[in-house]
Amino acid sequence: LAPLFFCCFSFVSAAVGRLVRSARGGSMAPQLWEIVGGADKGGILVRQGQELTSTALEERLSTGAHIEELRLAGSRLYYSLVSGAGPQKGWISTSLKDKVLANKIDQPAPSAATPKQQQESPPQQQSEQTGAAGASPAEAIEAAWIKESRRKLQAYRDGAEYLPPKLTLDDLPKRLRDGHPGDRLPPFKRLTPAQMDEMSEKNLPGHFSGLKFPHNTEQLRSFGAKFFTEAFHKFGTLKEDNAVTRVVKVEQLPHAGFDAAGGAGHKAFITLEYKYSEPNLHTELFAKFPWGYHESETGKAYRMQISTYADMDAPELMTYMCCESVLPCRIPKLYFCDISRETTNYMLILERVPFGRRGRVEKGKVVEKIERKPFEVLPVCGKYQDYLLEDPAKVYFCIFREMAHIAAWDQLGHFDAFFKGPLPKYDQEGFLAYCLPRRKPKTLKKEAVTIDTTKKVMEIGIEFATKTARAVFPAAARDEKMLRKMIDDIAYMQPQMDAINDFMASTSDYTAAMHMNLQADNAFFWCDEKGDMDCGVFDWCGFNRTPFIGNFMGCLSGADADVLDAHEEGLMKIFCDEYKRYGGPQLDWRDVLLRYHLRWGAFVADSVQWIERDIFRECPKDEWGDIKSIFDEKFIGRWNVRCRGTTIINAFRFWPRRNFRKIFDDWKAGPGRPFLVEYK
């Protein structure tokens, strides 16, 4: 039991405060209490543990405070603070001898009100349904996450250190109390096309819940309320005496067109009715599940790429299961997830993010301004539709702050239990001492082949920009003289790409846990009363430890070249500042910018390879004569055409704005010298 105890304790002890957990993923509807004792002493005593002999905290819990019950053992209550002053968490006595110190706040009577009835009820009736005067328990919890966001943003304005708080085993969600879910997950297996053809249609029990689960839209409907009830009970999302009574609607989201909902899998909105309503129990949910192997040739290609080439799906589910209350940012509340290694089928069900209404769009621009309230979630941004963002630069700065926060807390050991071990720590001297003796020189023939292959690949890009898709490339991005120089420069750098990669990984200061693809469409944003932006994050596919500069490339691949040109240095500076403020090592923003620039050659070359692999598969060469702009339906409405095409356009526009060859040569002669690959 000791290893399991240590794993659970270290995992939870690094968790974010309860307020965030309650807002986005508490496993039970809360029982609220009001503190009525201690008026003559400035509040009541709070202890660190359940025992009356455990350490007393310095700060008292104020009289009149509202708290959420996390655990009740006789007269001892483990709580988290909702409103009032005092420790965010701790143990109190609800009574002392004949003196009452805390009273339960009455919960609403069970109600069979449907989502529609609740939405149509006048404000007074809604207050009566929740059983609270003024703010309902649900509103109090929502106010708690807002309070947490305010605290986070104020610390940002103050430049105050923001470290993960120490919590206890009492914070462990129900679904984790049997140990690390990864221990129940068999190793990844790479299925062949023949195996996928046979297995992908089957419904086998999942490894996390033991339940047979739906893996497409029709099954989400046909499995019915009984499945949702059992699944939510398994995950502790739903009280045992509550139930899903009806699946009102399942609406699959489009995977093509202007409002396509993503390429990694299918998505759907689900509307449910419950036996009775609970605070923080959502009727509007979101589901993600795999492409059907037999639905189309496109679906088959996606399914093989995502579910069989590498283990992409399980890490996303694991992140939602384990890190919902541990990450330094909000993520949507998890209701259920499961996966079968035998079939590669999976299902992920989350709360639906309440995105705000987007203003009217004309010719790819938002022309209608909508006033937003503080903490109102901004409109959704589609993949590679960054031109729809109301303030793109502000969004990118917010994303870079959040990437820094995640990486810094991993540097502090915050995710050690999730990754089943600490982040290895090493410096450049140790890295070189270990790696250089193992590196063998390469032949001059190998160098020549690398240069020749790179040029051939890049020629595809030139033809695409200057001939095939000429109409969608701005003049500066299809200038043949510029493109010829770009090919020469990238081919010149490519033989040292192994050296660049080694340089990126040469110190553990630049390696940490990181969201694989934190673009604007994989987050949701809001601003506080002072206009500062905070965000939540979703789509955790591939969450892992990695040399994180490479993640900057994907994050900014949708950015307009003018925006990136104006804010590139600022983004590197804010990352370094936030990385340090959240507990990570001090980085020099100039060194971060150098590493980012060194990645550009490989980034452009890799992007061009997708022209024949993905773009021409969805939009053959002979159809490009009809496409006149990026807002043409054949471009914007076809997922990979839009995503891969926009990346290439933005990259070709930005490349001539920096002298990447000089940056590379200066690095070769300076900090890169010990890493260079020898050719002879």
Secondary structure, DSSP 8 states (H G I E B T S, - for coil): -HHHHHHHHHHHHT---HHHHHHHH-SS--EEEEE-S-TTTTSB--BSSSSTTS-B-SS-B-TT-EEEEEEEETTEEEEEEEESSS-SEEEEESEETTEE-EEE----------HHHHHHS-HHHHHHHHT-SSS-HHHHHHHHHHHHHHHHHHHHHHT---------GGG--GGGTTS-GGGGS-------HHHHHHHTT---B-TTT--B---SHHHHHHTHHHHHHHHHHHTT-S-TT--EEEEEEEEE--SSSTT---SSSEEEEEEEEESS--TT--SEEEEEE---TTT-HHHHHHHIIIIISS--HHHHHHHHHHHTTTSSSB---EEEEEE-TTT--EEEEEE----B----EETTEE-------TT---B---TT-GGG-SSHHHHHHHHHHHHHHHHHHHHTTTTTTTTTS------HHHHHHHHGGG---B-HHHHHHHHHHHHHHHHHHHHIIIIITGGGS-GGGS-HHHHHHHHHHHHHHGGGHHHHHHHHTSSGGGEEEE-TT--GGGEEEEE-TTS-EEEEE---TT-EEEETHHHHHHHHTTS-HHHHHHHHHHHHHHHHHHHHHTT-----HHHHHHHHHHTHHHHHHHHHHHIIIIIHHHS-GGGGGG--STTSHHHHTSHHHHHHHHHHHHHHHHGGGS-HHHHHHHHHHTTTGGG---B-
